[in-house]
Amino acid sequence: MKKFIICLVAFAFVAAIANLAFGRTMQEEMDKVRDYLNVVDAKLATAKQAKNKKKVDLLHAEKSATLARWNKLKASMVTEQAPVAPAPIIVTPTPVVVVTPTPEAGRGVALYLNGGLDAGLIGFSGNLDYDLSGLSIQGASVRVGANYVSGNNPNGGDSMKALFAKLGAVYYITPYMPDLGVPLTWYVGGAYLLPVKVNNARTGVWGLEAYLGTNYVVPELGIINFEIGYAGLKYASSQPSLKGIDLKLGYGIKF
């Protein structure tokens, strides 16, 4: 009799623990799945921008498997939670919640707008990057755009406002950079700058810039962009070249 009572108490204790461990509601499970899919989508966007095809394929497979497991679990939980009553009752149907994965970032063209320091003066830029992976040049993009620079040249004391057309290239180096625990993509690049308007009158001579940049993808919002580099601008033949640090922060989107 004592053995029977001990077994009965142990069974009740195990059943109580199991109920606490596995008694999550459908809403709790749905929230966990949504959070996990957002993490996978952020990793997927980073892998696509870094041109890491192997990791992209693995993340696609992981996302598909997660959605399949969620659909199976949802069906089983709906079955388990169906009310059982001796007499028919009216049950208000629960709205079906559809888990929508975050859209994948990037389809070959990216637009960036940023501002800060350009050759040491106040500057703004707009860049349009075209991915060359379709031409079997993995990790590389062509960059076209424009820079606007305004301020006093510390080398010559000349006050200037100039607009430059830009043609350059970008190469992603994410696989060679340390993992900082956040989904960042890294790149290096350079561009030739052609002064097309200087001080509302004269055209300039030449300009060059080189930079190191990083992108942070915010799911469903866009890309936070940061660049640091160095630029030299010969905006007038009668004035010394403007040289200085580039330091810019901006926002980007992918099409």
PAZA-489424 format. One record per residue (C-alpha): x, y, z; residue number from 1. Coordinates in Angstrom, 1 decimal, padded with zeros to 4 digits. Each point is the difference from the previous one (the first is absolute). Example, Ala and Ser with C-alpha at 12.3 -4.5 7.8 and 13.67 -1.06 7.14 Angstrom:
% PAZA-489424
+--------+--------+--------+------+
!     px !     py !     pz ! tiba !
+--------+--------+--------+------+
!  012.3 ! -004.5 !  007.8 !    1 !
!  001.4 !  003.4 ! -000.7 !    2 !
+--------+--------+--------+------+
//
This chain:
% PAZA-489424
+--------+--------+--------+------+
!     px !     py !     pz ! tiba !
+--------+--------+--------+------+
!  000.0 !  000.0 !  000.0 !    1 !
!  002.9 !  002.4 !  000.9 !    2 !
!  001.7 ! -000.7 ! -003.4 !    3 !
! -003.3 !  000.7 ! -001.8 !    4 !
! -000.4 !  003.4 !  001.8 !    5 !
!  003.7 !  000.9 ! -000.7 !    6 !
! -000.4 ! -000.8 ! -003.7 !    7 !
! -003.3 !  002.0 ! -000.2 !    8 !
!  001.7 !  003.1 !  001.6 !    9 !
!  003.0 ! -000.3 ! -002.4 !   10 !
! -002.2 ! -000.3 ! -003.0 !   11 !
! -002.0 !  003.1 !  001.1 !   12 !
!  003.3 !  002.0 !  000.5 !   13 !
!  001.3 ! -001.0 ! -003.5 !   14 !
! -003.3 !  000.9 ! -001.6 !   15 !
!  000.0 !  003.4 !  001.7 !   16 !
!  003.6 !  000.7 ! -001.2 !   17 !
! -000.9 ! -001.1 ! -003.6 !   18 !
! -003.0 !  002.3 !  000.1 !   19 !
!  002.1 !  003.0 !  000.9 !   20 !
!  002.7 ! -000.8 ! -002.6 !   21 !
! -002.2 ! -000.7 ! -002.9 !   22 !
! -003.2 !  001.9 !  000.8 !   23 !
!  000.8 !  003.0 ! -002.2 !   24 !
! -002.9 !  001.6 ! -001.8 !   25 !
! -000.2 !  000.4 ! -003.8 !   26 !
!  000.7 !  003.8 !  000.4 !   27 !
!  003.2 ! -000.7 !  001.9 !   28 !
!  001.2 ! -002.5 ! -002.6 !   29 !
! -000.9 !  002.3 ! -002.8 !   30 !
!  002.0 !  002.9 !  001.6 !   31 !
!  003.1 ! -002.3 !  000.4 !   32 !
! -000.3 ! -001.1 ! -003.7 !   33 !
! -000.4 !  003.6 ! -001.2 !   34 !
!  003.1 !  001.2 !  002.0 !   35 !
!  002.0 ! -002.9 ! -001.3 !   36 !
! -001.0 !  000.7 ! -003.6 !   37 !
!  001.0 !  003.6 !  000.4 !   38 !
!  003.4 ! -001.1 !  001.1 !   39 !
!  000.3 ! -002.4 ! -003.0 !   40 !
! -001.1 !  002.8 ! -002.4 !   41 !
!  002.6 !  002.4 !  001.4 !   42 !
!  002.7 ! -002.6 ! -000.5 !   43 !
! -001.3 ! -000.7 ! -003.5 !   44 !
!  000.1 !  003.6 ! -001.0 !   45 !
!  003.6 !  000.3 !  001.3 !   46 !
!  001.0 ! -003.2 ! -001.9 !   47 !
! -001.5 !  001.2 ! -003.2 !   48 !
!  001.7 !  003.4 !  000.2 !   49 !
!  003.3 ! -001.8 !  000.7 !   50 !
! -000.6 ! -002.3 ! -003.1 !   51 !
!  000.3 ! -003.1 !  002.2 !   52 !
! -002.0 ! -002.3 ! -002.1 !   53 !
!  000.6 ! -003.1 !  002.2 !   54 !
! -001.2 !  001.7 !  003.1 !   55 !
! -003.0 !  001.5 ! -001.9 !   56 !
! -001.1 ! -003.6 ! -001.1 !   57 !
!  000.4 ! -001.3 !  003.6 !   58 !
! -002.1 !  002.9 !  001.4 !   59 !
! -002.7 ! -000.5 ! -002.6 !   60 !
! -000.2 ! -003.7 !  001.0 !   61 !
!  000.0 !  000.9 !  003.7 !   62 !
! -002.9 !  002.5 ! -000.6 !   63 !
! -002.0 ! -002.5 ! -002.0 !   64 !
!  000.5 ! -002.8 !  002.6 !   65 !
! -001.0 !  002.4 !  002.8 !   66 !
! -003.2 !  001.0 ! -001.8 !   67 !
! -000.9 ! -003.6 ! -000.6 !   68 !
!  000.5 ! -000.9 !  003.7 !   69 !
! -002.1 !  003.0 !  001.0 !   70 !
! -002.9 ! -001.0 ! -002.3 !   71 !
!  000.1 ! -003.6 !  001.4 !   72 !
!  000.2 !  001.3 !  003.6 !   73 !
! -002.9 !  002.5 ! -000.6 !   74 !
! -002.2 ! -002.8 ! -001.3 !   75 !
!  000.8 ! -002.2 !  003.0 !   76 !
! -000.6 !  002.8 !  002.5 !   77 !
! -003.3 !  000.9 ! -001.6 !   78 !
! -001.1 ! -003.6 !  000.3 !   79 !
!  001.1 ! -000.3 !  003.6 !   80 !
! -001.7 !  003.3 !  001.0 !   81 !
! -003.3 ! -000.8 ! -001.7 !   82 !
! -002.7 !  000.1 !  002.8 !   83 !
! -001.8 ! -003.2 !  000.9 !   84 !
! -003.4 !  000.3 !  001.4 !   85 !
! -002.9 ! -002.4 !  000.5 !   86 !
! -002.4 !  002.4 ! -001.7 !   87 !
!  000.5 !  002.2 ! -003.1 !   88 !
!  001.2 !  003.5 !  000.8 !   89 !
!  000.7 !  003.1 ! -002.1 !   90 !
!  003.7 !  000.7 ! -000.4 !   91 !
!  001.3 !  003.3 ! -001.3 !   92 !
!  002.6 ! -000.9 ! -002.6 !   93 !
!  003.5 !  001.2 !  000.8 !   94 !
!  001.6 !  002.2 ! -002.8 !   95 !
!  002.6 ! -001.9 ! -001.9 !   96 !
!  003.4 !  001.7 !  000.5 !   97 !
!  002.2 ! -000.2 ! -003.1 !   98 !
!  003.8 !  000.1 !  000.8 !   99 !
!  001.4 !  002.2 ! -002.8 !  100 !
!  003.8 ! -000.2 ! -000.3 !  101 !
!  001.9 !  003.2 ! -000.4 !  102 !
!  000.6 !  000.8 ! -003.7 !  103 !
!  003.5 ! -000.8 ! -001.2 !  104 !
!  002.2 !  003.1 ! -000.6 !  105 !
!  001.5 !  000.5 ! -003.3 !  106 !
! -000.7 ! -000.7 ! -003.7 !  107 !
!  003.2 !  001.4 ! -001.6 !  108 !
! -000.4 !  003.8 !  000.4 !  109 !
!  000.5 !  002.1 !  003.1 !  110 !
! -000.5 !  003.7 !  000.7 !  111 !
!  001.9 !  001.8 !  002.8 !  112 !
! -000.4 !  003.6 !  001.2 !  113 !
!  002.5 !  001.2 !  002.7 !  114 !
!  001.6 !  003.1 !  001.4 !  115 !
!  002.8 !  001.2 !  002.2 !  116 !
!  003.6 !  000.9 ! -000.8 !  117 !
!  001.2 !  000.0 ! -003.6 !  118 !
!  003.8 !  000.7 ! -000.4 !  119 !
! -000.3 !  001.7 !  003.4 !  120 !
! -002.8 !  002.3 ! -000.9 !  121 !
! -003.8 ! -000.3 !  000.3 !  122 !
! -001.2 ! -002.4 ! -002.7 !  123 !
! -002.9 ! -002.1 ! -001.2 !  124 !
! -000.1 ! -002.8 ! -002.5 !  125 !
! -002.4 ! -002.3 ! -001.9 !  126 !
!  001.2 ! -003.4 ! -001.3 !  127 !
! -001.6 ! -002.6 ! -002.2 !  128 !
!  001.7 ! -003.4 !  000.2 !  129 !
! -000.6 ! -002.7 ! -002.6 !  130 !
!  000.9 ! -003.5 !  000.9 !  131 !
!  002.3 ! -001.8 ! -002.5 !  132 !
! -000.5 ! -003.5 !  001.3 !  133 !
! -002.1 ! -000.7 ! -003.1 !  134 !
!  003.2 !  000.4 ! -002.0 !  135 !
!  001.8 ! -002.5 !  002.2 !  136 !
!  001.9 !  002.7 !  001.9 !  137 !
! -001.0 ! -001.1 !  003.5 !  138 !
!  000.0 !  002.7 !  002.7 !  139 !
!  000.5 !  003.0 ! -002.4 !  140 !
! -002.3 !  002.9 ! -000.9 !  141 !
!  000.2 !  003.0 ! -002.3 !  142 !
! -000.7 !  003.3 !  001.8 !  143 !
! -001.3 !  003.2 ! -001.7 !  144 !
! -001.1 !  003.1 !  001.8 !  145 !
!  000.7 !  003.5 !  001.0 !  146 !
!  001.7 !  001.9 !  002.9 !  147 !
! -000.8 !  003.6 !  001.2 !  148 !
!  002.8 !  001.7 !  002.0 !  149 !
! -000.2 !  003.4 !  001.7 !  150 !
!  002.5 !  002.0 !  002.2 !  151 !
!  003.4 !  001.7 !  000.1 !  152 !
!  003.0 ! -001.7 ! -001.4 !  153 !
!  002.6 !  000.1 !  002.9 !  154 !
!  002.8 ! -000.3 ! -002.6 !  155 !
! -000.9 !  003.1 ! -001.9 !  156 !
! -002.6 !  001.9 !  002.0 !  157 !
! -002.4 ! -000.2 ! -003.0 !  158 !
! -003.7 ! -000.3 !  000.8 !  159 !
! -001.6 ! -002.5 ! -002.3 !  160 !
! -003.2 ! -001.9 ! -000.8 !  161 !
!  000.4 ! -002.8 ! -002.5 !  162 !
! -002.0 ! -002.8 ! -001.5 !  163 !
!  001.9 ! -003.2 ! -001.2 !  164 !
! -001.2 ! -002.8 ! -002.2 !  165 !
!  001.3 ! -003.4 !  001.2 !  166 !
!  001.1 ! -003.3 ! -001.7 !  167 !
!  001.5 ! -002.7 !  002.1 !  168 !
! -000.1 ! -003.6 !  001.4 !  169 !
! -000.8 ! -001.8 !  003.2 !  170 !
!  001.3 ! -003.5 !  001.1 !  171 !
! -001.5 ! -001.8 !  003.0 !  172 !
!  002.6 ! -001.4 !  002.5 !  173 !
! -002.4 ! -001.3 !  002.7 !  174 !
!  001.6 ! -003.6 !  000.0 !  175 !
!  003.3 !  001.5 !  000.9 !  176 !
! -001.2 !  002.2 !  002.9 !  177 !
! -000.4 ! -001.1 !  003.6 !  178 !
! -003.5 ! -001.0 !  001.3 !  179 !
! -001.1 !  002.7 !  002.4 !  180 !
! -003.2 ! -001.7 !  001.0 !  181 !
! -002.2 !  002.2 ! -002.2 !  182 !
! -001.1 ! -000.6 ! -003.6 !  183 !
!  002.4 !  002.5 ! -001.7 !  184 !
!  001.2 ! -000.1 ! -003.6 !  185 !
!  003.3 !  001.7 ! -000.8 !  186 !
!  001.4 !  001.4 ! -003.3 !  187 !
!  002.8 !  002.1 ! -001.5 !  188 !
! -000.2 !  002.2 ! -003.0 !  189 !
!  001.3 !  003.0 ! -001.9 !  190 !
! -001.3 !  002.4 ! -002.6 !  191 !
!  001.0 !  002.7 ! -002.5 !  192 !
! -001.7 !  003.3 !  000.6 !  193 !
! -000.6 !  002.5 ! -002.8 !  194 !
! -000.9 !  003.6 !  001.1 !  195 !
! -002.9 !  001.1 ! -002.1 !  196 !
! -000.9 !  003.2 !  001.8 !  197 !
!  002.2 !  002.1 !  002.3 !  198 !
! -001.1 !  003.3 !  001.6 !  199 !
! -002.9 !  000.3 ! -002.5 !  200 !
!  002.4 !  000.8 ! -002.8 !  201 !
!  003.2 ! -001.9 ! -000.8 !  202 !
!  000.4 ! -003.7 ! -000.4 !  203 !
!  002.7 ! -001.9 !  001.9 !  204 !
!  002.9 ! -002.2 ! -000.9 !  205 !
! -000.1 ! -003.4 !  001.8 !  206 !
! -000.8 ! -001.8 !  003.2 !  207 !
!  000.8 ! -003.4 !  001.6 !  208 !
! -001.4 ! -001.9 !  003.0 !  209 !
!  000.6 ! -003.3 !  001.8 !  210 !
! -002.1 ! -001.4 !  002.8 !  211 !
! -000.8 ! -002.8 !  002.4 !  212 !
! -003.7 ! -000.5 !  000.7 !  213 !
! -002.4 ! -002.2 !  001.9 !  214 !
! -003.7 ! -000.7 ! -000.3 !  215 !
! -002.4 ! -001.1 !  002.7 !  216 !
! -003.3 ! -001.4 ! -001.3 !  217 !
! -003.1 !  000.8 !  002.1 !  218 !
! -002.8 ! -002.4 ! -001.0 !  219 !
! -002.9 !  001.6 ! -001.8 !  220 !
!  001.6 !  003.5 !  000.4 !  221 !
!  003.1 !  000.2 ! -002.1 !  222 !
!  003.8 !  000.3 !  000.4 !  223 !
!  002.0 !  002.2 !  002.3 !  224 !
!  003.2 !  000.9 ! -001.8 !  225 !
!  003.3 !  001.4 !  001.4 !  226 !
!  003.2 !  000.9 ! -002.0 !  227 !
!  003.4 !  001.3 !  000.9 !  228 !
!  002.7 !  000.9 ! -002.5 !  229 !
!  002.2 !  002.6 ! -001.6 !  230 !
! -000.6 !  002.4 ! -002.9 !  231 !
!  001.9 !  002.4 ! -002.1 !  232 !
! -001.8 !  002.6 ! -002.1 !  233 !
!  001.6 !  002.4 ! -002.6 !  234 !
! -003.0 !  002.2 ! -000.5 !  235 !
!  001.9 !  002.9 ! -001.6 !  236 !
!  003.3 !  000.3 ! -001.9 !  237 !
!  000.8 !  003.3 !  001.9 !  238 !
! -000.5 ! -001.6 !  003.5 !  239 !
!  001.9 ! -002.7 !  001.9 !  240 !
! -001.7 ! -003.4 !  000.1 !  241 !
! -002.4 ! -000.6 !  002.9 !  242 !
!  001.0 ! -003.1 !  001.9 !  243 !
! -001.5 ! -001.5 !  003.1 !  244 !
! -002.0 ! -002.7 !  001.8 !  245 !
! -003.4 ! -001.4 ! -001.1 !  246 !
! -002.3 ! -001.0 !  002.8 !  247 !
! -003.6 ! -000.6 ! -000.9 !  248 !
! -003.2 ! -001.6 !  001.4 !  249 !
! -003.0 ! -000.8 ! -002.1 !  250 !
! -003.0 ! -002.1 ! -000.9 !  251 !
! -000.4 ! -002.5 ! -002.9 !  252 !
! -002.6 ! -002.2 ! -001.7 !  253 !
!  000.3 ! -002.9 ! -002.3 !  254 !
! -002.2 ! -000.7 ! -003.0 !  255 !
+--------+--------+--------+------+
//
